[in-house]
Amino acid sequence: MTVSLSPDEHLAEVLMMRTADDRTILFVEGESDCQALDSHIDSECTYSLPAGGKQTVLKVRDLIRSCQIERVVFLVDRDLGAPASEGGDDLFVTDFYDLDATLFFSADILGRVVHSHLPRGLVHQLAPAGVVALPVVMGERLQPLSALRIVSLTTALHLNLGGFPMDAVLTSDFQIDTEKLCSVAISRTEPRPSRTVEELRDAIWLEIRSNSDIALAHCGHDLYSILAASARKLRATAGKDALEKAARAALNCAELHKFLFVAAMQRWADDHGTRIWNCWA
């Protein structure tokens, strides 16, 4: 069982560890981030610590900066929240919504995942252009849910969209039924939202038409969920959690080098005379 520490407890942990360990500390949001990144971290110079959420990471950062503790960096999800924080060069954000989404949009990583976890030939049924197109195709099919997530945030509806039951809204041709999506979202939200199914549906399509950056709103859990649900439509055995874990394990140095946040962290390391990544010359 993972025990969550408060920001003050994280600060105390850093102060205690710094008495015997002067390596760079990389704070991330959760254990799943460590699962993906730890094998690529130069453990002689850097180690990761999961903080237990974005807000905790940011509060820890404020405490670390106020104490003027050096060689501590922070990685948070881009997601849909307010700008992560102001000032400093020690804060980094994922290329897409979160780290899982960033991995999903690597065709090489996703290709290795589907080839090892799904039956041969299934990819071309989901994306006729093949595995290279699969991340984009799945992202396009996820647009209604991501648009609803934006609508919920911008209108303070507080819809319960976490762990969304994708099987309940996915059609036989792998599309999200927008009216079912809205109906299910309303039914699983308490207190009941004031908006009707029709109003939410119209808001979704308006968001899709007007937002050219909607791919940045695709939550990693939702991306793997729609992929797994689509595979199940073809009678394949596929689970979201297994696909997510496989993607984290499939991350290699070549793909790591392509991520913008990784390159930015490497520049920070160069400027501060240390190393973060073990596969960066």
Disulfide bonds with the S-S distance in Angstrom:
none
